[in-house]
Amino acid sequence: MEVVILAGGLGTRLRSVVSRLPKCMAPVDGKPFLWYLLENLRRFEVSRVILSVGYLKEAVQDWVAVHASDYPWEFCFAVEETPLGTGGGIKLAASLARESEIIVLNGDTFFDVDLDALLQERRRYGMPVAMALKPMRDFDRYGTVELGGDGAILAFNEKKYCSGGLVNGGVYAIELNSGFFDALPDKFSFETGVLEPGCRQSLLCGLVQDGWFIDIGIPEDYARACAAPQLLCHPRSLVQTIAGLEGFDTLLLDRDGVINRLRSGDYVKTVHEFEWLPGVLDALAGAASKFKGIYIITNQRGVGKGVMSEDDLLHLHAWMLERIEAAGGRIDGIYVCTAVSDSDPCRKPSRGMFDRLLQDHPETDPRTCVMIGDSESDMLFARNCGIAGYIVK
């Protein structure tokens, strides 16, 4: 596939914390944000990356000149001499494409999308544009997108507070032979020039993807990325992660989403609702001989909300431990926070449960502890505890 990365934005809102750099070059853990986008592309059969650049383009061009040989694909640049808008930038980059379809990414947004599935979705419906949609809760920064049962985009709604909905993730698969760009000027907005009329003409389809989504376009979200850079690395399985760990003797594990499958909009309340994730029991069996301490650190707000009782949770955990031990693994302790309030000092990402663990096991050295989780909260917990953290999927 050919991938276009839009890296020519002015980055006005981010200049208070990142000056004299385009947004895609904003440093995160010592590396430019662009590095994380490119590393994520290694999962796919990418033949060419076209960088649409403009503002402070030399910073991008100079970095790529040094690092291009690190990647198995060709780089080229679509240079905006004057700002062309999101649509103009895509049109200019598309004029350099060799294939009949392209993937488009925003240079300031990390969205863990299955790009192969996005291309397949576009081809399946035969529509000129497929867009990746991210489910969100409690947001007001983005407008919502209405998706029909047949995969077609039905409407784009204005920005306002929403308790839950789908948002445009800024990742597109575009068929270049569709003539979409033919009648459009060199400078235009992709949203108003392509997406809105395409929606009215039923020419857009959507694919829901619930991977990590971080948009660093504002200082607050850039700070989130810097606080938990692990979120920008494509997560591996628990088996792969544990196998690759060296230099640690104490393993901390989140439960839901790491050991068992999450229940959307609900809590795991009984053994009948508990679903082991693939490979977990084998991974824990392998961890038993690798670590002197293995602990589960889990928020269980369902108890605090009265959805389940503490006895329910104890019964569930006793059953879970029996299965782990029968498979050759072990868990040396389970630390639970049932508080409802996010401000509770024991609730992740606060470090209260880790402090309890250190009190119970004073021989534990934080320098040799590692946390494995599946959420931003887990990675911030690791940071607050001063320990290593890894994301799994």
TIPADREN-578181 format. One line per 4 residues: number of its first residue (from 1); their letters; for each residue x, y, z of C-alpha. Coordinates in pm, 1 decimal. Layout:
N
NUM) a) X:Y:Z; ...
end
This chain:
393
1) mevv) 0.0:0.0:0.0; 97.8:363.3:-43.8; 52.9:582.9:262.8; 14.0:960.3:272.0
5) ilag) 99.7:1133.7:599.5; -29.1:1489.9:632.7; 257.8:1673.4:798.8; 212.2:2029.7:676.4
9) glgt) -14.9:2179.3:943.4; 74.1:2504.3:1117.3; 33.3:2359.0:1467.5; -91.7:2689.3:1607.7
13) rlrs) -247.3:2543.3:1924.7; 64.5:2340.7:2006.3; 315.4:2623.6:1971.5; 295.2:2713.9:2340.4
17) vvsr) 476.3:2387.4:2422.6; 639.7:2289.3:2090.4; 785.9:2581.0:1899.3; 991.0:2586.5:1577.9
21) lpkc) 877.7:2233.4:1488.1; 588.4:2095.2:1282.5; 346.6:1889.6:1489.9; 462.7:1557.3:1348.1
25) mapv) 813.0:1632.2:1481.8; 699.1:1708.3:1838.0; 924.8:1503.8:2066.7; 772.2:1216.9:2265.5
29) dgkp) 1014.1:1027.6:2488.3; 1309.6:1152.6:2285.6; 1165.8:1061.8:1943.8; 955.3:1265.8:1700.6
33) flwy) 587.2:1179.1:1689.4; 641.5:1083.1:1324.4; 868.6:798.5:1437.7; 576.0:630.1:1616.9
37) llen) 354.8:661.0:1308.9; 621.8:505.1:1089.2; 698.7:225.8:1335.7; 330.5:134.5:1343.5
41) lrrf) 332.3:104.8:963.0; 584.9:-179.4:983.6; 291.2:-414.9:1046.6; 165.9:-363.6:692.0
45) evsr) 295.8:-421.2:339.6; 383.2:-56.6:277.1; 570.6:15.6:-45.1; 587.2:394.4:-28.3
49) vils) 526.4:677.3:218.3; 438.0:1019.3:77.7; 485.3:1299.3:328.2; 274.7:1607.6:260.6
53) vgyl) 482.8:1888.8:411.6; 473.9:2266.3:423.6; 525.6:2456.4:747.5; 886.8:2406.6:867.7
57) keav) 922.3:2127.7:612.6; 1302.0:2118.8:650.7; 1269.0:1959.9:995.8; 1078.6:1664.8:845.5
61) qdwv) 1296.6:1637.3:537.0; 1621.3:1646.8:734.6; 1504.5:1378.8:980.0; 1384.1:1148.7:701.8
65) avha) 1712.4:1195.9:513.0; 1896.2:1054.2:815.1; 1651.0:772.7:897.4; 1505.4:666.3:560.5
69) sdyp) 1734.3:362.2:542.8; 1579.0:232.4:868.1; 1256.0:152.1:682.1; 1170.8:-101.4:409.5
73) wefc) 979.6:145.9:193.0; 1049.7:446.7:-26.0; 990.3:803.2:93.5; 890.0:1100.0:-115.4
77) fave) 763.9:1451.2:-40.4; 466.7:1650.4:-161.1; 571.4:2007.0:-79.5; 309.3:2275.9:-20.5
81) etpl) 466.4:2609.3:-113.2; 161.5:2778.1:39.6; -88.9:2616.6:281.8; -338.1:2410.3:80.0
85) gtgg) -567.4:2285.4:356.8; -629.8:1921.1:440.3; -791.7:1849.1:105.0; -529.7:2031.9:-97.9
89) gikl) -253.2:1848.8:84.7; -412.7:1511.7:9.9; -474.9:1605.1:-354.7; -113.4:1713.8:-403.1
93) aasl) 19.7:1396.4:-238.0; -222.7:1179.9:-437.4; -80.1:1323.4:-760.7; 248.6:1150.2:-670.8
97) ares) 89.4:811.4:-600.4; 168.9:514.9:-823.0; -116.1:295.0:-708.0; -488.7:335.8:-761.7
101) eiiv) -565.7:378.9:-391.3; -393.4:534.2:-92.1; -412.8:533.0:285.1; -415.6:878.8:445.2
105) lngd) -300.5:948.3:803.0; -285.0:1270.8:1001.6; 68.7:1352.7:1112.5; -48.5:1463.0:1457.3
109) tffd) -275.0:1165.8:1534.6; -192.0:810.1:1637.6; -483.9:575.3:1572.1; -415.8:201.4:1589.8
113) vdld) -616.7:97.3:1282.5; -603.5:-226.0:1085.1; -521.7:-61.3:751.3; -568.3:-385.1:558.9
117) allq) -922.3:-413.0:696.8; -990.4:-49.7:603.7; -885.6:-112.5:243.2; -1096.5:-428.2:232.1
121) errr) -1396.5:-237.7:368.6; -1369.3:23.5:92.6; -1343.0:-244.0:-174.3; -1627.4:-447.5:-26.7
125) ygmp) -1871.0:-158.0:-48.1; -1720.0:-19.3:-369.1; -1718.0:333.8:-229.9; -1450.2:594.7:-312.7
129) vama) -1363.1:664.7:52.6; -1358.1:452.0:366.4; -1285.6:617.0:700.3; -1184.5:469.2:1034.0
133) lkpm) -1422.5:556.1:1317.4; -1326.6:563.8:1685.1; -1585.8:494.2:1960.5; -1555.5:752.5:2240.4
137) rdfd) -1725.0:838.3:2568.1; -1778.9:1173.4:2740.2; -1625.2:1408.2:2482.8; -1688.4:1750.6:2333.0
141) rygt) -1379.4:1805.9:2120.0; -1506.9:1611.6:1817.7; -1825.3:1593.2:1616.0; -1996.5:1256.4:1592.3
145) velg) -2040.0:1038.1:1284.4; -2356.6:838.0:1217.5; -2293.5:495.3:1064.7; -2566.7:295.2:893.8
149) gdga) -2615.4:-78.1:922.0; -2493.4:-116.8:565.0; -2158.8:47.5:650.0; -2245.3:380.6:484.9
153) ilaf) -2177.0:712.3:657.0; -2516.1:876.1:713.9; -2426.9:1209.7:874.3; -2161.2:1426.3:1035.7
157) nekk) -2278.0:1611.4:1346.6; -2140.6:1934.2:1493.0; -1910.1:1937.1:1794.7; -2095.2:1927.9:2125.7
161) ycsg) -2082.2:1728.6:2446.4; -2167.6:1364.9:2383.1; -2186.5:1081.1:2634.9; -2092.0:830.9:2366.8
165) glvn) -2056.2:801.3:1991.8; -1831.0:750.8:1691.8; -1580.2:1013.9:1578.8; -1376.0:1053.8:1263.0
169) ggvy) -1032.8:908.0:1341.4; -863.1:1088.0:1050.8; -752.7:768.3:874.0; -885.3:713.1:521.8
173) aiel) -863.9:465.3:234.9; -920.9:651.3:-92.7; -977.2:521.6:-445.4; -791.8:762.9:-674.6
177) nsgf) -971.5:660.8:-996.0; -1303.6:777.8:-854.5; -1258.3:1131.6:-987.1; -1323.1:1273.9:-640.8
181) fdal) -1048.3:1534.0:-675.1; -1098.4:1624.8:-1042.1; -1333.7:1919.9:-997.5; -1180.0:2047.1:-674.4
185) pdkf) -940.0:2341.8:-649.5; -579.8:2308.7:-536.6; -665.7:2455.1:-194.9; -963.3:2318.8:-3.0
189) sfet) -1076.4:2141.8:313.0; -1109.4:1763.7:287.0; -1394.6:1775.1:536.1; -1610.0:2025.2:345.4
193) gvle) -1485.4:1946.3:-6.5; -1498.2:1565.6:6.9; -1650.6:1420.0:322.0; -1965.7:1628.5:350.7
197) pgcr) -2071.3:1607.4:-16.0; -1961.0:1242.6:-23.3; -2190.7:1171.2:269.0; -2486.2:1336.9:91.2
201) qsll) -2418.5:1126.1:-217.8; -2373.0:800.2:-16.6; -2012.5:765.7:-130.6; -1850.8:711.9:211.3
205) cglv) -1828.8:400.5:425.0; -1694.0:361.0:776.3; -1509.0:96.6:973.2; -1523.5:105.3:1353.2
209) qdgw) -1182.8:49.6:1514.1; -1135.5:64.2:1890.3; -755.3:86.5:1900.2; -550.3:353.5:2074.3
213) fidi) -634.3:707.4:1963.8; -424.5:1008.3:2061.8; -440.6:1345.7:1886.6; -150.7:1566.9:1999.8
217) gipe) -291.4:1880.8:1836.9; -353.1:2050.8:2172.4; -111.2:2081.0:2467.6; -324.2:1870.1:2702.6
221) dyar) -326.0:1566.4:2473.6; 38.3:1614.2:2379.2; 113.4:1594.5:2753.0; -85.0:1267.5:2767.1
225) acaa) 129.7:1120.5:2491.7; 449.4:1230.6:2664.6; 330.7:1085.5:2996.7; 257.9:742.5:2846.5
229) pqll) 457.0:697.6:2525.3; 389.1:322.5:2541.0; 41.9:401.5:2406.4; 201.4:500.8:2075.2
233) chpr) 368.2:163.2:2027.2; 161.6:-113.1:1875.0; 73.5:-347.7:2162.7; 188.6:-709.3:2155.7
237) slvq) 27.0:-1012.2:2313.1; 89.5:-1103.4:2676.6; 288.1:-1409.4:2563.3; 518.4:-1197.4:2343.5
241) tiag) 559.0:-928.9:2609.7; 646.7:-1164.9:2895.3; 884.9:-1361.4:2673.4; 1071.6:-1043.4:2585.1
245) legf) 1111.0:-909.2:2939.9; 1460.4:-915.7:3086.1; 1601.7:-767.9:3405.8; 1276.3:-774.7:3605.2
249) dtll) 1191.3:-1002.1:3896.7; 846.0:-871.6:3994.2; 552.8:-878.6:3752.8; 241.8:-666.3:3801.7
253) ldrd) -62.9:-743.2:3588.0; -387.8:-564.8:3525.3; -677.7:-809.8:3509.2; -956.7:-708.4:3270.0
257) gvin) -820.9:-675.8:2917.2; -495.0:-853.1:3008.1; -598.8:-1183.5:3166.4; -963.9:-1192.7:3066.7
261) rlrs) -1165.5:-1024.4:2796.1; -1328.9:-692.2:2875.2; -1708.6:-683.1:2881.4; -1825.7:-379.4:2689.1
265) gdyv) -2026.6:-150.8:2917.1; -2034.8:-406.5:3196.8; -1825.3:-580.0:3461.8; -1709.9:-940.4:3491.6
269) ktvh) -1924.3:-1047.1:3784.5; -1927.7:-1429.0:3770.9; -1714.0:-1715.2:3647.4; -1963.3:-1759.0:3362.8
273) efew) -1882.1:-1407.1:3239.4; -1506.8:-1459.1:3271.8; -1343.0:-1531.1:2934.3; -972.6:-1610.1:2925.8
277) lpgv) -777.4:-1422.0:2661.3; -589.5:-1647.0:2416.7; -251.4:-1770.0:2540.7; -282.3:-1616.8:2888.0
281) ldal) -262.7:-1940.5:3086.3; 46.4:-2049.8:2893.0; 202.1:-1705.5:2942.9; 143.1:-1720.5:3319.3
285) agaa) 287.0:-2071.0:3334.3; 602.2:-1939.7:3168.3; 612.2:-1639.0:3401.9; 605.9:-1861.6:3711.8
289) skfk) 971.6:-1959.7:3671.8; 1080.2:-1618.2:3548.9; 958.4:-1393.3:3832.5; 990.5:-1420.1:4208.5
293) giyi) 671.3:-1216.3:4254.6; 358.2:-1202.9:4035.8; 70.9:-979.2:4142.4; -258.2:-862.2:3996.5
297) itnq) -334.2:-490.4:4039.0; -693.1:-420.5:3941.4; -961.8:-153.9:3971.3; -1300.5:-313.4:4036.5
301) rgvg) -1545.4:-26.3:4046.1; -1835.9:-270.5:4000.0; -1815.6:-358.2:4370.1; -1822.8:7.4:4472.1
305) kgvm) -2123.9:64.8:4248.4; -2307.0:-230.5:4401.1; -2322.0:-419.5:4071.5; -2149.6:-711.0:4242.5
309) sedd) -2050.2:-791.8:4600.5; -1705.3:-838.4:4751.5; -1795.2:-1205.0:4803.9; -1871.4:-1233.0:4431.7
313) llhl) -1527.5:-1088.9:4354.6; -1351.1:-1317.9:4604.9; -1526.4:-1623.5:4460.3; -1432.8:-1519.7:4106.6
317) hawm) -1069.3:-1467.0:4200.8; -1048.0:-1796.1:4388.5; -1177.5:-1975.9:4078.3; -934.6:-1782.4:3856.5
321) leri) -636.0:-1872.6:4077.6; -730.4:-2241.1:4071.2; -730.3:-2240.7:3691.3; -398.4:-2056.9:3673.9
325) eaag) -233.0:-2300.1:3916.3; -378.5:-2601.0:3733.0; -211.4:-2468.3:3415.0; 127.4:-2443.7:3588.9
329) grid) 120.3:-2074.9:3676.7; 81.7:-1880.2:3996.4; -34.1:-1546.2:4132.3; 127.9:-1436.3:4458.4
333) giyv) -125.1:-1170.6:4548.6; -422.1:-970.8:4420.9; -460.1:-602.3:4503.1; -802.7:-454.6:4438.9
337) ctav) -946.6:-103.9:4455.8; -1326.0:-97.8:4459.9; -1357.8:280.1:4500.2; -1590.0:463.6:4263.8
341) sdsd) -1414.7:800.5:4279.6; -1123.5:863.1:4042.8; -961.5:1068.9:4318.4; -925.1:771.4:4552.3
345) pcrk) -550.2:730.5:4628.2; -569.7:354.0:4575.3; -743.4:365.5:4238.6; -518.2:341.9:3933.2
349) psrg) -350.4:550.8:3802.1; -272.9:658.6:4161.6; -9.6:439.6:4323.1; -194.8:332.9:4638.2
353) mfdr) -215.1:-37.6:4552.0; 157.4:-43.8:4473.8; 233.5:111.3:4812.9; 26.7:-161.0:4978.1
357) llqd) 224.5:-423.3:4787.1; 554.3:-270.4:4904.3; 431.2:-272.7:5264.1; 333.0:-639.4:5236.4
361) hpet) 653.2:-734.3:5052.5; 932.0:-497.1:5163.9; 1187.6:-705.7:4974.5; 1035.1:-580.8:4646.4
365) dprt) 1260.5:-340.5:4455.5; 1066.3:-94.7:4233.1; 1364.2:-83.7:3996.0; 1300.8:-445.9:3901.6
369) cvmi) 919.6:-423.6:3884.2; 726.0:-413.9:3559.0; 357.2:-340.9:3500.3; 164.7:-495.1:3210.4
373) gdse) -171.3:-341.9:3129.6; -405.9:-260.0:2847.1; -496.9:103.2:2917.6; -366.0:453.5:2957.2
377) sdml) -449.9:429.5:3327.2; -216.3:129.7:3363.5; 71.4:312.1:3196.9; 18.9:623.8:3409.4
381) farn) 8.2:396.2:3715.3; 347.2:255.2:3616.3; 483.1:607.5:3570.9; 346.0:719.1:3908.4
385) cgia) 512.2:418.2:4072.1; 842.4:481.7:3895.8; 840.0:138.7:3730.7; 845.6:8.7:3372.8
389) gyiv) 517.3:-34.5:3190.5; 412.0:-230.5:2883.4; 87.1:-228.3:2685.2; -66.9:-556.3:2564.1
393) k) -354.9:-622.0:2328.5
end
